[in-house]
């Protein structure tokens, strides 16, 4: 098994990105959903640092294909994370543009994953997050054992309430599944969009 990746999502501040960047995560998530407390505009991102070894992931919710592609070009995104009701056809068209696609699925106790198969050929990765009204960022975990009841044929990011106190438990719960990366957000924050280097370091160390 290859080394587990780390994505730190919801970055908003240049100094904070440098602090977290020193820990060498694999991905930085930038949220382009205006209703998120961690929203950043394409204009704001022009003032944020870039790191050769840390790929940028743009997070979108029900955004138009044209806007996503334009923003990706303006802000040097390598991955697009889709957190809304985007169809397989939408994902296919985005993938054709040359961007890597992460399709997020909101999980609760009723999640059966019936539509996962429709997205397999049009996405590069899946992401499983706790179902909320606000499309993530709740700091709440879902029952990871649910994933064992699904037919998952894609490497996936595990999101939703992953922090220093439960990262090792989350990894263990996904044993035998194609877990690709842990997605860290609100459980590592001191304020919305500001990550604690200490907490982030603890999570990375726990791997």
MOMOSUL-V200901 format. One line per field, one symbol per residue. ss: DSSP state (2 for helix, 1 for strand, 0 for the rest). psi: psi as a letter, one per 20 degrees, with the letter a starting at -180 (. if undefined). Layout:
BEGIN
ss=???
psi=???
END
This chain:
BEGIN
ss=000011111000022222222000001111100000001002222000001001111111000022222222222000111100000222222222000111111110000000022222220011111100000000000002222220000001110000000022222220000011111102221110011022222222220
psi=prpprppoqkqipgghhgghhhilrhqpppokohiqikpqrhghhhjqqqphioqppppqokqqgggggghghhjlqhqppojbkprhgggghghhiiqppopqpppaijpikhjghhigijqhqrpprpprhjlajhjqqrohhhhiiqnojqqqpprnkpahijghggghhjpiqlphqpopdhijqhqpioqohggghgghhi.
END
